[in-house]
Amino acid sequence: MDLTSLRSHNDRTVLRLVRSGALSRASIAAEAGLTPQAVSKIVARLIEAGLLEETGTVRDGGRGKPRTSLQLAAGGAYAYGAYVDRDELRVVKLDLTGEVVSTSSAPLAPMFTPSDVLDALEPLVEVDEKVLGLGIGIAGPLDFRSGVVSPNGLPGWSSVPLRALAEERLGLPVVVDKDTNAAVLAEAWRRPLRDAALVFVGTGLGVGLLLGGEVHRGARSGAGEFGHTTIQLDGPLCVCGRRGCVEAVHATTTGVEAARVLAAAVTNLVQLLDLDQIVLSGRKVLESPELYLRAMPDVDVSVTSYGPDLVPVGAGLLVLGELF
């Protein structure tokens, strides 16, 4: 789908307002500060593109004649999201509302190469005119702007131009971000989050940060390397080359002790950034959610509702988000 003409500020504003709930053209005009004539033209264009649809009627403010309401056309466009974990590739297809249409996965061999990922990815992504693109979540470090990745613990993955390679292989626009950034974006899609951290405890350990309601990537896309902050000076060797990182110490413990290690690190994070919400996710947490919840500091702490699809959903939302 060629959406170049549909990505103006006003188009995105209308789509964003409709996403917040079924609205009439008149209420969109009032909230967006646009003339009714301008909104009518924008809505007509978005309906023609298959992104909006009319559904029923709504009374604006409970007065006057009922007006035709609008909603996102779920099947008007799709996006794929992929999560490159250290032993598995997981892919989801999202409709325009961000709901999962399908999921698929493929195992990744130990010490897999970039070519292995592309070979596994290609058959899981069906390209047609309604597919907007692919988002990929992967461990850092990486450069969000260029899509060049150098994930810790993967030999042969130094300065890999993953975005360019995937675009060439699939013929789709591709965006690449850290798995934790994709994860926190998915959580923020479902509910309001402002100053929050998504703590991901899987084969690695990291955080996605929302500060002031925006994903915080840092000056060099390096924010959130929470797993590679030191918690024990003489601790075990980490995949990053240093000793005593949270990720390495956590990996050498189990059960209650593992939860306590994570809680100590999360407490430091909350105190450092004055966070008011923590969301826990990742394989380790999903295996024993109550164990980790009990150990956490006294802030608003919850476990993700997305389950294992959290990162790929967030990666797909990186693509959909460009429309809003």
DADAVEN-V969311 format. One record per residue. N is the residue number from 1. BURIAL is + if it has 9 or more other ideal C-beta (glycine too) atoms within 8 Angstrom, else -. D_FIRST is the distance of its C-alpha to the first C-alpha in whole Angstrom. Layout:
n->N burial->BURIAL d_first->D_FIRST
n->N burial->BURIAL d_first->D_FIRST
This chain:
n->1 burial->- d_first->0
n->2 burial->- d_first->4
n->3 burial->+ d_first->6
n->4 burial->- d_first->9
n->5 burial->- d_first->11
n->6 burial->+ d_first->11
n->7 burial->+ d_first->12
n->8 burial->- d_first->16
n->9 burial->- d_first->19
n->10 burial->+ d_first->19
n->11 burial->+ d_first->16
n->12 burial->+ d_first->16
n->13 burial->+ d_first->20
n->14 burial->+ d_first->19
n->15 burial->+ d_first->17
n->16 burial->+ d_first->19
n->17 burial->+ d_first->22
n->18 burial->+ d_first->21
n->19 burial->+ d_first->20
n->20 burial->- d_first->24
n->21 burial->- d_first->25
n->22 burial->+ d_first->24
n->23 burial->+ d_first->25
n->24 burial->+ d_first->26
n->25 burial->+ d_first->25
n->26 burial->+ d_first->28
n->27 burial->+ d_first->28
n->28 burial->+ d_first->25
n->29 burial->+ d_first->27
n->30 burial->- d_first->30
n->31 burial->- d_first->28
n->32 burial->+ d_first->26
n->33 burial->- d_first->29
n->34 burial->+ d_first->27
n->35 burial->- d_first->28
n->36 burial->+ d_first->27
n->37 burial->- d_first->26
n->38 burial->+ d_first->23
n->39 burial->+ d_first->22
n->40 burial->+ d_first->22
n->41 burial->- d_first->20
n->42 burial->+ d_first->17
n->43 burial->+ d_first->18
n->44 burial->- d_first->17
n->45 burial->+ d_first->14
n->46 burial->+ d_first->13
n->47 burial->+ d_first->14
n->48 burial->- d_first->12
n->49 burial->+ d_first->9
n->50 burial->+ d_first->10
n->51 burial->+ d_first->11
n->52 burial->+ d_first->15
n->53 burial->+ d_first->17
n->54 burial->- d_first->21
n->55 burial->- d_first->24
n->56 burial->- d_first->27
n->57 burial->- d_first->29
n->58 burial->+ d_first->31
n->59 burial->+ d_first->34
n->60 burial->+ d_first->33
n->61 burial->- d_first->36
n->62 burial->- d_first->38
n->63 burial->- d_first->39
n->64 burial->- d_first->38
n->65 burial->- d_first->36
n->66 burial->- d_first->34
n->67 burial->+ d_first->30
n->68 burial->+ d_first->27
n->69 burial->+ d_first->25
n->70 burial->+ d_first->21
n->71 burial->+ d_first->20
n->72 burial->+ d_first->16
n->73 burial->+ d_first->15
n->74 burial->- d_first->15
n->75 burial->- d_first->13
n->76 burial->+ d_first->10
n->77 burial->+ d_first->8
n->78 burial->+ d_first->10
n->79 burial->+ d_first->11
n->80 burial->+ d_first->14
n->81 burial->+ d_first->17
n->82 burial->+ d_first->20
n->83 burial->+ d_first->24
n->84 burial->+ d_first->26
n->85 burial->+ d_first->29
n->86 burial->+ d_first->33
n->87 burial->- d_first->33
n->88 burial->+ d_first->30
n->89 burial->+ d_first->26
n->90 burial->+ d_first->24
n->91 burial->+ d_first->21
n->92 burial->+ d_first->19
n->93 burial->+ d_first->16
n->94 burial->+ d_first->15
n->95 burial->+ d_first->14
n->96 burial->+ d_first->13
n->97 burial->- d_first->17
n->98 burial->+ d_first->17
n->99 burial->- d_first->19
n->100 burial->+ d_first->20
n->101 burial->- d_first->18
n->102 burial->- d_first->20
n->103 burial->+ d_first->22
n->104 burial->- d_first->23
n->105 burial->- d_first->26
n->106 burial->- d_first->27
n->107 burial->- d_first->31
n->108 burial->+ d_first->31
n->109 burial->- d_first->34
n->110 burial->- d_first->37
n->111 burial->- d_first->36
n->112 burial->- d_first->33
n->113 burial->- d_first->31
n->114 burial->+ d_first->28
n->115 burial->- d_first->27
n->116 burial->+ d_first->28
n->117 burial->+ d_first->25
n->118 burial->+ d_first->23
n->119 burial->- d_first->24
n->120 burial->+ d_first->24
n->121 burial->+ d_first->21
n->122 burial->+ d_first->19
n->123 burial->- d_first->20
n->124 burial->+ d_first->19
n->125 burial->+ d_first->16
n->126 burial->- d_first->14
n->127 burial->- d_first->10
n->128 burial->- d_first->8
n->129 burial->- d_first->5
n->130 burial->+ d_first->5
n->131 burial->+ d_first->7
n->132 burial->+ d_first->7
n->133 burial->+ d_first->10
n->134 burial->+ d_first->13
n->135 burial->+ d_first->16
n->136 burial->+ d_first->20
n->137 burial->+ d_first->23
n->138 burial->+ d_first->26
n->139 burial->+ d_first->30
n->140 burial->+ d_first->31
n->141 burial->+ d_first->32
n->142 burial->+ d_first->29
n->143 burial->+ d_first->27
n->144 burial->+ d_first->24
n->145 burial->- d_first->23
n->146 burial->- d_first->23
n->147 burial->+ d_first->22
n->148 burial->+ d_first->26
n->149 burial->+ d_first->28
n->150 burial->+ d_first->31
n->151 burial->+ d_first->32
n->152 burial->+ d_first->36
n->153 burial->- d_first->37
n->154 burial->+ d_first->35
n->155 burial->- d_first->37
n->156 burial->- d_first->35
n->157 burial->+ d_first->32
n->158 burial->- d_first->33
n->159 burial->- d_first->31
n->160 burial->+ d_first->28
n->161 burial->+ d_first->25
n->162 burial->+ d_first->23
n->163 burial->+ d_first->20
n->164 burial->- d_first->20
n->165 burial->+ d_first->21
n->166 burial->+ d_first->18
n->167 burial->+ d_first->15
n->168 burial->- d_first->17
n->169 burial->+ d_first->18
n->170 burial->+ d_first->15
n->171 burial->- d_first->12
n->172 burial->+ d_first->10
n->173 burial->- d_first->11
n->174 burial->+ d_first->14
n->175 burial->+ d_first->17
n->176 burial->+ d_first->20
n->177 burial->+ d_first->23
n->178 burial->+ d_first->26
n->179 burial->+ d_first->26
n->180 burial->+ d_first->29
n->181 burial->+ d_first->26
n->182 burial->+ d_first->24
n->183 burial->+ d_first->26
n->184 burial->+ d_first->27
n->185 burial->+ d_first->24
n->186 burial->+ d_first->24
n->187 burial->+ d_first->27
n->188 burial->+ d_first->26
n->189 burial->- d_first->23
n->190 burial->- d_first->26
n->191 burial->- d_first->29
n->192 burial->- d_first->30
n->193 burial->+ d_first->31
n->194 burial->+ d_first->33
n->195 burial->+ d_first->35
n->196 burial->+ d_first->35
n->197 burial->+ d_first->34
n->198 burial->+ d_first->33
n->199 burial->+ d_first->35
n->200 burial->+ d_first->34
n->201 burial->+ d_first->37
n->202 burial->+ d_first->35
n->203 burial->- d_first->36
n->204 burial->+ d_first->36
n->205 burial->+ d_first->37
n->206 burial->+ d_first->35
n->207 burial->+ d_first->34
n->208 burial->+ d_first->31
n->209 burial->+ d_first->32
n->210 burial->+ d_first->31
n->211 burial->- d_first->33
n->212 burial->- d_first->33
n->213 burial->- d_first->30
n->214 burial->- d_first->28
n->215 burial->+ d_first->27
n->216 burial->+ d_first->30
n->217 burial->+ d_first->29
n->218 burial->- d_first->32
n->219 burial->- d_first->33
n->220 burial->- d_first->32
n->221 burial->+ d_first->29
n->222 burial->+ d_first->33
n->223 burial->- d_first->33
n->224 burial->+ d_first->34
n->225 burial->+ d_first->36
n->226 burial->+ d_first->38
n->227 burial->+ d_first->39
n->228 burial->+ d_first->41
n->229 burial->+ d_first->43
n->230 burial->+ d_first->47
n->231 burial->+ d_first->49
n->232 burial->- d_first->51
n->233 burial->- d_first->53
n->234 burial->- d_first->55
n->235 burial->+ d_first->52
n->236 burial->+ d_first->50
n->237 burial->- d_first->48
n->238 burial->+ d_first->44
n->239 burial->- d_first->42
n->240 burial->- d_first->41
n->241 burial->- d_first->45
n->242 burial->+ d_first->46
n->243 burial->+ d_first->49
n->244 burial->+ d_first->49
n->245 burial->+ d_first->45
n->246 burial->+ d_first->44
n->247 burial->+ d_first->42
n->248 burial->+ d_first->45
n->249 burial->+ d_first->47
n->250 burial->+ d_first->45
n->251 burial->- d_first->45
n->252 burial->- d_first->48
n->253 burial->+ d_first->49
n->254 burial->- d_first->49
n->255 burial->- d_first->49
n->256 burial->- d_first->50
n->257 burial->- d_first->51
n->258 burial->+ d_first->47
n->259 burial->+ d_first->46
n->260 burial->+ d_first->49
n->261 burial->+ d_first->48
n->262 burial->+ d_first->44
n->263 burial->+ d_first->46
n->264 burial->+ d_first->48
n->265 burial->+ d_first->45
n->266 burial->+ d_first->43
n->267 burial->+ d_first->46
n->268 burial->+ d_first->46
n->269 burial->+ d_first->42
n->270 burial->+ d_first->43
n->271 burial->- d_first->46
n->272 burial->- d_first->44
n->273 burial->+ d_first->41
n->274 burial->- d_first->42
n->275 burial->+ d_first->40
n->276 burial->- d_first->40
n->277 burial->+ d_first->38
n->278 burial->+ d_first->37
n->279 burial->+ d_first->35
n->280 burial->+ d_first->36
n->281 burial->+ d_first->34
n->282 burial->+ d_first->34
n->283 burial->+ d_first->36
n->284 burial->+ d_first->39
n->285 burial->+ d_first->39
n->286 burial->+ d_first->37
n->287 burial->- d_first->40
n->288 burial->+ d_first->43
n->289 burial->+ d_first->41
n->290 burial->- d_first->44
n->291 burial->+ d_first->46
n->292 burial->+ d_first->44
n->293 burial->+ d_first->44
n->294 burial->- d_first->47
n->295 burial->+ d_first->48
n->296 burial->+ d_first->45
n->297 burial->+ d_first->47
n->298 burial->- d_first->47
n->299 burial->+ d_first->44
n->300 burial->- d_first->41
n->301 burial->+ d_first->40
n->302 burial->- d_first->38
n->303 burial->+ d_first->36
n->304 burial->+ d_first->32
n->305 burial->- d_first->31
n->306 burial->+ d_first->28
n->307 burial->- d_first->30
n->308 burial->- d_first->29
n->309 burial->+ d_first->25
n->310 burial->+ d_first->26
n->311 burial->+ d_first->25
n->312 burial->+ d_first->22
n->313 burial->+ d_first->21
n->314 burial->+ d_first->21
n->315 burial->+ d_first->19
n->316 burial->+ d_first->16
n->317 burial->+ d_first->17
n->318 burial->+ d_first->17
n->319 burial->+ d_first->13
n->320 burial->+ d_first->13
n->321 burial->- d_first->16
n->322 burial->- d_first->14
n->323 burial->+ d_first->12
n->324 burial->- d_first->16
